[in-house]
Amino acid sequence: GTYGICESCSKKISAKRLQILPLSILCIDCKESMEHT
């Protein structure tokens, strides 16, 4: 994957999220939808 780009939808991951979770591969939208499925 590309740093700062969501693996699932290719949107940019917010800088704030990357500060908290530098290795996150999903944007907040995809992460939340995965957790609620």
FIGU-582460 format. One record per residue (C-alpha): x, y, z. Coordinates in steps of 0.5 Angstrom, whole numbers, padded with zeros to 4 digits, always signed. Layout:
<atoms>
XYZ ...
</atoms>
This chain:
<atoms>
+0000+0000+0000 +0002+0007-0001 +0003+0011+0006 -0003+0016+0007 -0007+0013+0002 -0013+0008+0004 -0012+0001+0002 -0020+0000+0001 -0022+0006-0002 -0016+0010-0004 -0018+0016-0001 -0013+0020+0003 -0012+0018+0010 -0013+0025+0015 -0006+0027+0017 -0009+0027+0024 -0010+0020+0024 -0003+0018+0021 -0001+0022+0027 -0004+0017+0032 -0003+0011+0028 +0002+0012+0023 +0002+0005+0020 -0006+0005+0019 -0008+0003+0012 -0015+0005+0012 -0018+0011+0012 -0023+0013+0018 -0029+0011+0014 -0027+0004+0012 -0024+0003+0019 -0031+0004+0022 -0035+0000+0017 -0031-0006+0018 -0031-0005+0025 -0039-0005+0025 -0040-0011+0020 
</atoms>
